[in-house]
Amino acid sequence: MFLARDYRAEEIFTREDLSSAQQMFGSITEDFMRTKVLPRADEIYSKDWSVTRELLLKAGDLDLLRVDIPEEYGGLGLDKVSSAFVGEKIGIFPSFAGSLGAHTTIGTLPLVYFGTPAQKEKYLPRLASGEMVAAFCLTEPGSGSDALAARTRATRDGDHYVLNGQKMWITNGGFADLFTIFAKVDGEKFTAFLVEREMGVVSGREEPKLGLDGSSTTALILENVRVPVDNVLGTIGEGHKVAFNVLNIGRLKLGTRNMGSAKNALNRATEYGKQRQQFGRAIATFGMIRQKLAEMAIRCYVGDSMAYRTLGDTDRAIEAGGDVLKTIESFAVECSINKVWTSESLAYVVDEAVQVYGGYGYSKEYPAERAFRDARITRLYEGTNEINRLIIPTRLRKAQRNGVANGLLAHEKNLTLRVLDKVEDMEQQEILGHIADMAIEIYAIESATLRAEKRGGSLQKDAVAVYAEDALARFDHSARQLGIDATPRPRFDTVAARRRIADAVIGAGKYCL
Ligand SMILES: Cc1cc2nc3c(=O)[nH]c(=O)nc-3n(C[C@H](O)[C@H](O)[C@H](O)COP(=O)(O)OP(=O)(O)OC[C@H]3O[C@@H](n4cnc5c(N)ncnc54)[C@H](O)[C@@H]3O)c2cc1C
């Protein structure tokens, strides 16, 4: 548990540690997105799902849908870092990333991790090629965060289960062929089922949404849908294991995707800032605009540091022989931390991108407006940020402690554990929220510091120092709310450091940390 020990820089995986094979795979993904997907954006935004399907097939040809699928079922069986690096690259187009990500992650992974060999043989090769598209169906009109309160029922009838109910907000709902649907057997035993569209799944209308205009989101109507008993996924009554484990992996992978979207927004804002003239100068020469670009870059650096660290830790534990699901579950806190931090930082970055664009940022004819709308969902799905903030202290309290921190952030780590131990009533959400925020900032600062130490130069160290200055102030604020006086800290000149980072970003014309 990261609060109860020290780490050395060499111990953590960083984005700079990506292997040449992983880099190559990322380049293929980037090229696919730029040359095949982005040119078809208008068709995708017009909700012509035949285009999305055609592009998913192309993605299958390039092996992009095979990453997490075992080799014996037509996949590549690669590590989580590779999978998340693909996620980073697709993050430049959130609508299509939504379709592809829902297919490969929450759509396909329930089957990968809980399917029988026969179920895998039947469906995985077709999911790997993109011939079949998958969706994950947990949410209902009356149960979102409280997913286990689902009302969809499954009743045994001979060698079938008959499903009745409604699902809500299903990504790929309008065109998917295979659905992992959660229903309660006899109204009690929460269970996952593999359901083909032809078994009787009916899609509702496309939901009119704030963002992700080019991804399909619909309700599903289940009226006497007959599902063979062979299509029960996992164990009857243990659907929660399928749902929560898969959501954990989703959170882990969402981190790099969010940072892919954030870097894209920063790159567009930098480009615009260099070319837009006011008062006879490019706006990127004004201190306040430069400060924004620098801070956006800092967030991207810190987010990547956290996400790749957790991914690397997960892969290492799996390689060492750990059971995949148990391993990922043991990183549940880090998965939630990544989800909350990267979604909130993405929100910050896209908001600042609108500001750099000025009035044009508010126009649908410029990219900042769409990026702003598209980003909003990331704080809501894969467990809302409130639910993830609750998971952090709850899990931390139960986690085994593996020592005591003496080095970097030892004071903050020990303080957080102390206040966590003192909480008498785990129903006091306001307190838990502050503790979650303290843990999040510790993980963020530590991850970025270790990455910069391992692979960074002076610019990266500037980024970390600026981040730490602000994050520790937030940490102190949370601690104060819990009755602990702020810690005296040395001051760091963030103005000068942000200027150096802005020089670099504007000079490169894009994110360059
Ligand atoms: C575009 C889009 C795509 C989606 N894709 C899918 C999909 O593919 N599959 C799927 O199954 N679902 C999907 N969802 C659903 C999504 O996961 C849910 O919307 C989300 O889990 C929240 O549930 P809810 O909307 O019912 O909100 P609610 O659970 O009603 O929450 C409302 C508010 O109350 C807060 N809240 C709820 N419970 C607590 C608590 N115990 N403590 C503190 N605060 C609480 C929440 O954080 C939130 O702020 C999607 C949603 C959208 C908008």
The ligand as a Gaussian input file, in Angstrom:
#p B3LYP/6-31G(d) Opt

LIG

0 1
 C      -22.555000       8.783000     -22.075000
 C      -22.744000       7.705000     -21.040000
 C      -22.295000       6.426000     -21.299000
 C      -22.511000       5.401000     -20.367000
 N      -22.140000       4.118000     -20.689000
 C      -22.544000       3.109000     -19.870000
 C      -22.370000       1.751000     -20.276000
 O      -21.814000       1.456000     -21.356000
 N      -22.832000       0.781000     -19.457000
 C      -23.450000       1.051000     -18.269000
 O      -23.836000       0.122000     -17.571000
 N      -23.611000       2.337000     -17.844000
 C      -23.190000       3.364000     -18.623000
 N      -23.383000       4.666000     -18.229000
 C      -24.027000       4.939000     -16.960000
 C      -23.106000       5.542000     -15.916000
 O      -22.173000       4.591000     -15.500000
 C      -23.997000       6.080000     -14.794000
 O      -24.656000       7.215000     -15.294000
 C      -23.220000       6.384000     -13.536000
 O      -22.790000       5.206000     -12.932000
 C      -24.045000       7.175000     -12.514000
 O      -25.297000       6.598000     -12.304000
 P      -26.596000       7.529000     -12.383000
 O      -26.544000       8.267000     -13.669000
 O      -27.780000       6.709000     -12.130000
 O      -26.388000       8.586000     -11.233000
 P      -26.764000       8.386000      -9.682000
 O      -26.213000       7.122000      -9.171000
 O      -28.205000       8.675000      -9.488000
 O      -25.919000       9.564000      -9.048000
 C      -26.351000      10.933000      -9.055000
 C      -25.389000      11.732000      -8.173000
 O      -25.432000      11.222000      -6.832000
 C      -24.139000      10.810000      -6.420000
 N      -24.250000       9.630000      -5.562000
 C      -24.902000       8.472000      -5.800000
 N      -24.711000       7.614000      -4.796000
 C      -23.932000       8.232000      -3.880000
 C      -23.389000       7.875000      -2.621000
 N      -23.558000       6.668000      -2.072000
 N      -22.627000       8.782000      -1.979000
 C      -22.392000       9.993000      -2.502000
 N      -22.881000      10.396000      -3.689000
 C      -23.643000       9.529000      -4.376000
 C      -23.382000      10.512000      -7.697000
 O      -21.994000      10.581000      -7.521000
 C      -23.925000      11.592000      -8.623000
 O      -23.251000      12.791000      -8.412000
 C      -23.138000       5.705000     -19.136000
 C      -23.552000       7.008000     -18.863000
 C      -23.395000       7.989000     -19.801000
 C      -23.915000       9.377000     -19.494000

